[in-house]
Amino acid sequence: MNTKLETAERRSLPPVCANTAPKSIWARLAGICGPGLITGASDDDPSGIATYSQVGARFGYALGWTLVFTYPLMCAVQMISARIGRVTGRGIAGNLRRHYPNWLVLGMALLLLIANVINLGANLGAMADAVKLVFGGPAQLYLVAFALICAVLPVYMDYARYVSVLKWLTLALLAYIATIALVDVDWGEALAGMAVPKLSWDKGYWGMIVAIFGTTISPYLFFWQAEQEAEDTQEHPRRKPLRHAPFQGPNALQRIGLDTIVGMAASNIVALAIMLATAATLHVAGTTEIETSAQAAEALRPVAGPFAATLFALGIVGTGLLAVPVLGSSAAYAIGEALRWPVGLAQRPRKAKAFYGTLVVATLVGAGLNFTPVPPMKALYWAAILNGIVAAPVLLIMMLLSARRDVMGEFTVGGPLRVFGWLTTGLMAASVVALAATSF
């Protein structure tokens, strides 16, 4: 019976034109890379850039191993997130709402919203400071302009075109690869730092490790990639949730795997480039205290030259334009699914007013935080704590969801992916304990 149904579903799908010309390797790669690439690129937001700059400036090449170590963990949890969205046709919050108490879902969604708003404010402020550094002028004006662009663009731009814009914005990451070519990296010491962990019992050392974990494995990334996979099943007429079209599973899971591997590789390579660039310049020059990504760009000018500093600053703007809409959208998805609203960037604004309203308000409130006396680094510190608090239980529930046949059907997660998923869950729970210990 199932075979007959699958055959009927295959026949009902729109036919592929027989005269379609063979695609180039770049066209095929563009077709594969989507939610995973955007997720990985948005992980290197201005707040993340500030963290990696701090690490490089303070510890030189010593913590390069953390980015090698976190790469398989990032791949595992993002693949699991993507699978949940592709298999069920719903995001993380939508699945939580169906299988767990409402208070738990709403609590996690609200914590994610608060953390994302703080991150939004820090990112918008960093973008404004970076433009001021390059072109001069009032940072407040740039801040308002960026907030309006990032709030309005997702609402009024066609979904397919908007996703295409986000893909193009991932090219901003190349600015940090180019910066490496302009500085004198001690590759012997850098490779040693990547290959051999040099552990220290210094509290600041472990605080930075916790910060790297919190930056690379963030809850908003889980929600975003799952939601984009779910939304893509609605936008592509040939795609259906795998629970209802299991014959699409092999190709879909292969695409998700490649997309995520490429996206997370881009994320960690760029993070490593930032760390190496600041280690080779700021750390060597004795500049070990960096608080913001824009301050890192400014500090690069006397030691690496104005061109390197400008590239670094423009990279902040490009990654911010990518990350800010992702932060706002992931919060809107979580709140919307928890409250049973119509959600999705493919929805018309009139049909999803609450969803788009949450996105816009979160972005504007984040921008408004820059006009308060709260120091941005203090705000980011509390956002990191909230991210850690949210990440551990969300990962726990994701792992439980991904193993349930009533949720995932025949696509339950097992094997090495499951092992790495549980390992990441344990490490993130330990990071919450470490944050609490260093806080008190």
C-alpha positions as CSV (number, residue, x, y, z in Angstrom):
1,M,0.0,0.0,0.0
2,N,2.8,2.4,0.9
3,T,4.6,1.7,-2.4
4,K,1.4,2.5,-4.3
5,L,1.0,5.8,-2.4
6,E,4.6,6.8,-3.0
7,T,4.3,6.0,-6.7
8,A,1.1,8.1,-6.9
9,E,2.9,11.0,-5.1
10,R,5.9,10.8,-7.5
11,R,3.5,11.0,-10.5
12,S,1.7,14.0,-9.0
13,L,4.9,16.0,-8.7
14,P,5.5,18.6,-11.4
15,P,7.6,17.1,-14.2
16,V,11.2,18.1,-14.8
17,C,11.7,19.5,-18.2
18,A,13.6,17.0,-20.4
19,N,15.4,19.7,-22.3
20,T,16.9,21.3,-19.3
21,A,20.6,22.0,-20.0
22,P,23.2,20.4,-17.7
23,K,24.0,22.7,-14.8
24,S,27.5,23.9,-14.1
25,I,29.3,22.9,-10.9
26,W,28.6,26.4,-9.5
27,A,24.9,26.1,-10.2
28,R,24.7,22.7,-8.6
29,L,26.6,23.9,-5.6
30,A,24.2,26.9,-5.3
31,G,21.3,24.5,-5.4
32,I,22.8,22.4,-2.6
33,C,23.9,25.3,-0.4
34,G,21.0,27.0,1.4
35,P,19.9,27.0,5.0
36,G,23.2,25.4,6.2
37,L,25.4,27.9,4.4
38,I,23.4,30.9,5.6
39,T,23.3,29.5,9.2
40,G,27.1,29.0,9.2
41,A,27.8,32.4,7.8
42,S,25.4,34.1,10.2
43,D,27.3,32.4,13.1
44,D,30.2,34.8,12.4
45,D,28.1,37.9,13.3
46,P,29.7,41.1,14.7
47,S,29.3,39.7,18.2
48,G,31.1,36.5,17.2
49,I,33.8,38.6,15.5
50,A,34.4,40.5,18.8
51,T,34.8,37.2,20.6
52,Y,37.3,35.7,18.2
53,S,39.2,39.0,18.1
54,Q,39.4,38.9,21.9
55,V,40.7,35.4,21.8
56,G,43.4,36.1,19.2
57,A,44.5,39.4,20.9
58,R,44.7,37.9,24.4
59,F,45.9,34.3,23.8
60,G,47.5,34.5,20.4
61,Y,47.4,31.2,18.6
62,A,46.9,29.1,21.7
63,L,43.1,28.5,21.3
64,G,43.0,27.6,17.6
65,W,42.3,24.0,18.6
66,T,38.8,25.0,19.9
67,L,37.6,25.7,16.4
68,V,38.8,22.4,15.1
69,F,37.2,20.7,18.1
70,T,33.8,22.4,17.7
71,Y,33.5,21.8,14.0
72,P,32.1,18.2,14.2
73,L,29.8,19.2,17.1
74,M,28.4,22.1,15.1
75,C,27.8,19.9,12.1
76,A,26.0,17.3,14.2
77,V,23.6,19.6,16.0
78,Q,22.8,21.6,12.8
79,M,22.2,18.5,10.8
80,I,19.8,17.2,13.5
81,S,18.0,20.6,13.5
82,A,17.7,20.5,9.8
83,R,16.4,16.9,9.7
84,I,13.7,17.7,12.2
85,G,12.5,20.6,10.0
86,R,12.7,18.6,6.8
87,V,11.1,15.4,8.1
88,T,8.2,17.0,10.0
89,G,7.6,20.2,8.0
90,R,7.7,22.2,11.3
91,G,10.4,24.1,13.2
92,I,11.8,23.3,16.6
93,A,9.2,25.3,18.5
94,G,6.4,23.8,16.4
95,N,7.5,20.3,17.3
96,L,8.0,21.2,21.0
97,R,4.5,22.6,21.1
98,R,3.0,19.3,19.9
99,H,4.9,17.1,22.3
100,Y,5.7,19.1,25.4
101,P,3.9,21.4,27.9
102,N,3.1,24.9,26.7
103,W,4.9,26.6,29.6
104,L,8.1,24.9,28.6
105,V,7.9,25.9,25.0
106,L,6.9,29.5,25.8
107,G,9.6,29.8,28.4
108,M,12.3,28.7,25.9
109,A,10.9,31.0,23.2
110,L,10.9,34.0,25.5
111,L,14.5,33.4,26.7
112,L,15.6,33.0,23.0
113,L,13.8,36.3,22.2
114,I,15.5,38.2,25.0
115,A,19.0,36.8,24.1
116,N,18.4,37.6,20.4
117,V,17.3,41.1,21.1
118,I,20.5,41.8,23.1
119,N,22.6,40.3,20.3
120,L,20.6,42.3,17.7
121,G,21.5,45.5,19.6
122,A,25.2,44.6,19.9
123,N,25.4,43.6,16.2
124,L,23.7,46.8,15.0
125,G,25.9,48.9,17.2
126,A,29.0,47.2,15.8
127,M,27.9,47.7,12.2
128,A,27.3,51.4,12.8
129,D,30.7,51.8,14.5
130,A,32.4,49.9,11.6
131,V,30.9,52.3,9.0
132,K,31.9,55.3,11.1
133,L,35.4,53.9,11.3
134,V,35.7,53.7,7.5
135,F,33.7,56.7,6.3
136,G,33.3,58.9,9.4
137,G,30.0,60.6,10.2
138,P,27.4,60.0,13.0
139,A,27.2,56.4,14.2
140,Q,23.6,56.9,15.4
141,L,22.4,57.7,11.9
142,Y,24.1,54.5,10.6
143,L,22.5,52.5,13.4
144,V,19.0,53.7,12.6
145,A,19.5,53.1,8.9
146,F,20.8,49.5,9.4
147,A,17.9,48.8,11.9
148,L,15.3,49.9,9.3
149,I,16.9,48.0,6.5
150,C,17.1,44.7,8.5
151,A,13.6,45.1,9.8
152,V,11.9,46.0,6.6
153,L,13.7,43.8,4.1
154,P,12.4,40.4,5.3
155,V,8.8,41.8,5.4
156,Y,8.5,43.2,1.9
157,M,11.0,41.2,-0.2
158,D,9.9,38.1,-2.0
159,Y,11.1,35.0,-0.1
160,A,13.1,33.4,-2.9
161,R,14.8,36.7,-3.7
162,Y,15.4,37.3,0.0
163,V,17.1,33.9,0.5
164,S,19.2,34.7,-2.6
165,V,20.3,38.0,-1.1
166,L,21.3,36.2,2.1
167,K,23.4,33.7,0.1
168,W,25.2,36.6,-1.6
169,L,25.9,38.2,1.7
170,T,27.8,35.2,2.8
171,L,30.6,36.5,0.4
172,A,31.3,39.1,3.1
173,L,33.2,36.4,4.9
174,L,35.9,36.5,2.3
175,A,37.0,39.8,3.8
176,Y,38.5,37.9,6.7
177,I,40.2,35.4,4.4
178,A,41.7,38.3,2.5
179,T,42.9,39.9,5.8
180,I,45.0,36.9,6.5
181,A,47.0,37.5,3.2
182,L,47.8,41.0,4.5
183,V,49.3,40.0,7.8
184,D,52.4,38.0,8.9
185,V,51.0,34.8,10.4
186,D,53.5,32.5,12.2
187,W,52.1,29.3,10.5
188,G,54.2,27.0,12.5
189,E,52.8,28.3,15.8
190,A,49.3,28.6,14.4
191,L,49.2,25.0,13.2
192,A,50.6,23.9,16.6
193,G,47.8,25.8,18.3
194,M,45.2,24.1,16.2
195,A,46.7,20.6,16.6
196,V,47.8,20.5,20.3
197,P,45.6,22.0,23.1
198,K,47.6,23.9,25.6
199,L,45.5,23.8,28.7
200,S,45.7,26.4,31.5
201,W,44.0,26.7,34.8
202,D,43.6,30.4,34.4
203,K,40.0,31.6,34.9
204,G,40.2,33.9,31.9
205,Y,41.4,31.0,29.7
206,W,38.4,28.9,30.6
207,G,36.1,31.9,30.3
208,M,37.2,32.3,26.7
209,I,36.7,28.6,25.9
210,V,33.1,29.0,27.3
211,A,32.6,32.1,25.2
212,I,33.8,30.3,22.0
213,F,31.4,27.4,22.7
214,G,28.5,29.9,23.3
215,T,29.3,31.8,20.1
216,T,29.7,28.8,17.8
217,I,26.8,26.7,19.1
218,S,23.9,29.1,19.6
219,P,20.2,28.3,20.0
220,Y,19.0,30.7,17.4
221,L,21.0,28.7,14.8
222,F,19.0,25.6,15.7
223,F,15.7,27.3,15.3
224,W,16.7,29.1,12.0
225,Q,18.0,26.1,10.1
226,A,15.0,23.9,11.1
227,E,12.5,26.6,10.1
228,Q,14.2,27.2,6.8
229,E,14.1,23.5,5.9
230,A,10.4,23.4,6.9
231,E,9.7,26.5,4.9
232,D,11.5,25.2,1.8
233,T,9.2,22.2,1.7
234,Q,6.3,24.7,1.3
235,E,8.1,26.8,-1.3
236,H,9.4,24.0,-3.6
237,P,6.4,22.1,-5.2
238,R,8.5,18.9,-5.5
239,R,9.4,18.8,-1.8
240,K,7.2,17.4,0.9
241,P,7.9,16.6,4.6
242,L,9.8,13.3,4.6
243,R,7.3,11.7,6.9
244,H,4.8,12.0,4.0
245,A,7.2,11.4,1.2
246,P,9.9,9.0,2.5
247,F,11.2,8.2,-1.0
248,Q,12.6,11.8,-1.1
249,G,14.7,11.0,2.0
250,P,18.1,9.8,0.5
251,N,18.5,12.9,-1.7
252,A,17.2,15.3,1.0
253,L,19.4,14.0,3.7
254,Q,22.5,14.0,1.4
255,R,21.7,17.7,0.5
256,I,21.3,18.6,4.2
257,G,24.6,16.9,5.0
258,L,26.6,18.6,2.3
259,D,24.9,22.0,2.9
260,T,25.6,21.8,6.7
261,I,29.2,20.6,6.2
262,V,30.0,23.5,3.8
263,G,28.2,26.1,6.0
264,M,29.9,25.1,9.3
265,A,33.3,24.8,7.5
266,A,32.8,28.4,6.2
267,S,31.9,29.5,9.8
268,N,34.9,28.0,11.5
269,I,37.4,28.8,8.7
270,V,36.4,32.5,9.0
271,A,36.5,32.4,12.8
272,L,39.9,30.9,12.6
273,A,41.0,33.6,10.1
274,I,39.8,36.3,12.5
275,M,41.6,34.7,15.4
276,L,44.9,34.3,13.4
277,A,44.8,37.8,12.1
278,T,44.4,39.4,15.5
279,A,47.0,37.0,17.0
280,A,49.5,37.9,14.3
281,T,49.0,41.6,14.8
282,L,47.4,42.7,18.0
283,H,48.8,40.0,20.3
284,V,52.3,40.4,18.9
285,A,52.1,44.2,19.3
286,G,51.0,43.8,22.9
287,T,47.3,44.9,22.4
288,T,45.5,42.2,24.4
289,E,42.3,43.9,25.5
290,I,39.6,44.2,22.8
291,E,36.0,44.8,23.7
292,T,34.2,45.1,20.3
293,S,34.7,44.0,16.7
294,A,35.0,47.7,15.6
295,Q,37.7,48.3,18.2
296,A,39.6,45.3,16.7
297,A,39.4,46.8,13.2
298,E,40.6,50.1,14.5
299,A,43.5,48.5,16.4
300,L,44.6,46.7,13.2
301,R,45.2,50.0,11.4
302,P,48.6,50.8,13.0
303,V,50.0,47.3,12.9
304,A,48.5,45.8,9.7
305,G,47.8,48.9,7.6
306,P,44.7,50.8,6.6
307,F,43.6,48.4,3.9
308,A,43.5,45.4,6.3
309,A,41.6,47.5,8.9
310,T,39.1,48.6,6.2
311,L,38.6,45.0,5.0
312,F,38.0,43.9,8.6
313,A,35.5,46.7,9.2
314,L,33.6,46.1,6.0
315,G,33.4,42.4,6.9
316,I,31.6,43.4,10.1
317,V,28.9,45.3,8.1
318,G,28.4,42.4,5.6
319,T,28.1,39.7,8.2
320,G,25.9,42.0,10.3
321,L,23.5,42.5,7.4
322,L,23.3,38.7,7.2
323,A,23.1,37.9,10.9
324,V,20.6,40.5,12.1
325,P,17.7,39.3,9.9
326,V,18.5,35.7,11.0
327,L,18.4,36.7,14.7
328,G,15.1,38.6,14.3
329,S,13.5,35.8,12.2
330,S,14.6,33.0,14.5
331,A,13.0,34.8,17.5
332,A,9.8,35.4,15.5
333,Y,9.6,31.8,14.4
334,A,10.0,30.5,18.0
335,I,7.4,32.9,19.5
336,G,5.1,32.4,16.5
337,E,5.1,28.6,16.6
338,A,4.8,28.6,20.4
339,L,1.7,30.7,20.2
340,R,0.3,29.0,17.0
341,W,0.6,32.0,14.8
342,P,1.0,31.8,11.0
343,V,4.8,32.0,10.5
344,G,7.2,32.1,7.7
345,L,9.1,34.5,5.5
346,A,7.2,33.2,2.5
347,Q,3.9,34.3,4.1
348,R,2.3,37.5,3.0
349,P,2.6,40.3,5.7
350,R,-1.2,40.5,5.9
351,K,-1.5,36.8,6.7
352,A,1.3,36.7,9.3
353,K,1.1,40.1,11.0
354,A,2.1,38.9,14.4
355,F,5.1,37.0,13.0
356,Y,6.4,40.0,11.1
357,G,5.5,42.3,13.9
358,T,7.7,40.3,16.3
359,L,10.6,40.4,13.8
360,V,10.4,44.2,13.4
361,V,9.9,45.0,17.1
362,A,12.8,42.7,18.1
363,T,15.1,44.5,15.6
364,L,14.0,48.0,16.6
365,V,14.2,47.2,20.4
366,G,17.6,45.8,19.9
367,A,18.7,49.0,18.1
368,G,17.2,51.0,21.0
369,L,19.5,49.3,23.5
370,N,22.3,51.3,22.0
371,F,20.7,54.5,23.3
372,T,20.7,53.2,26.9
373,P,23.5,53.4,29.4
374,V,24.0,49.6,29.5
375,P,27.5,48.8,28.2
376,P,27.3,46.6,25.1
377,M,29.8,44.0,26.4
378,K,27.9,43.7,29.7
379,A,24.7,43.1,27.6
380,L,26.5,40.5,25.5
381,Y,27.7,38.8,28.7
382,W,24.2,38.3,29.9
383,A,23.1,37.2,26.4
384,A,25.8,34.5,26.5
385,I,24.4,33.3,29.8
386,L,20.9,33.2,28.4
387,N,22.1,31.4,25.3
388,G,23.8,28.8,27.4
389,I,20.7,28.4,29.6
390,V,18.5,27.9,26.5
391,A,21.0,25.8,24.4
392,A,21.4,22.9,26.9
393,P,17.7,22.1,27.3
394,V,16.8,22.8,23.7
395,L,19.6,20.4,22.6
396,L,18.3,17.8,25.1
397,I,14.8,18.0,23.8
398,M,16.0,18.0,20.2
399,M,17.9,14.8,20.8
400,L,14.8,13.2,22.4
401,L,12.6,14.4,19.5
402,S,15.0,13.1,16.9
403,A,14.9,9.6,18.4
404,R,11.1,9.4,18.5
405,R,9.5,7.4,15.7
406,D,6.1,9.1,16.3
407,V,7.9,12.4,15.3
408,M,10.6,11.3,12.8
409,G,9.1,8.1,11.4
410,E,11.8,6.0,9.7
411,F,14.2,9.0,9.8
412,T,15.1,8.8,13.5
413,V,18.7,10.0,14.1
414,G,21.2,7.3,15.0
415,G,24.8,6.3,14.6
416,P,27.7,8.8,14.8
417,L,25.3,11.8,14.4
418,R,23.5,10.8,17.5
419,V,26.7,10.3,19.5
420,F,28.0,13.7,18.5
421,G,24.6,15.3,19.3
422,W,24.6,13.9,22.8
423,L,28.3,14.9,23.3
424,T,27.4,18.4,22.3
425,T,24.5,18.4,24.7
426,G,26.7,17.4,27.5
427,L,29.4,19.9,26.7
428,M,26.9,22.8,26.5
429,A,25.4,21.7,29.9
430,A,28.9,21.8,31.3
431,S,29.4,25.2,29.8
432,V,26.4,26.5,31.7
433,V,27.9,25.2,34.9
434,A,31.2,26.8,34.0
435,L,29.6,30.1,33.3
436,A,27.8,30.0,36.7
437,A,31.0,29.1,38.5
438,T,33.0,31.9,36.8
439,S,30.1,34.4,37.5
440,F,30.1,33.8,41.2
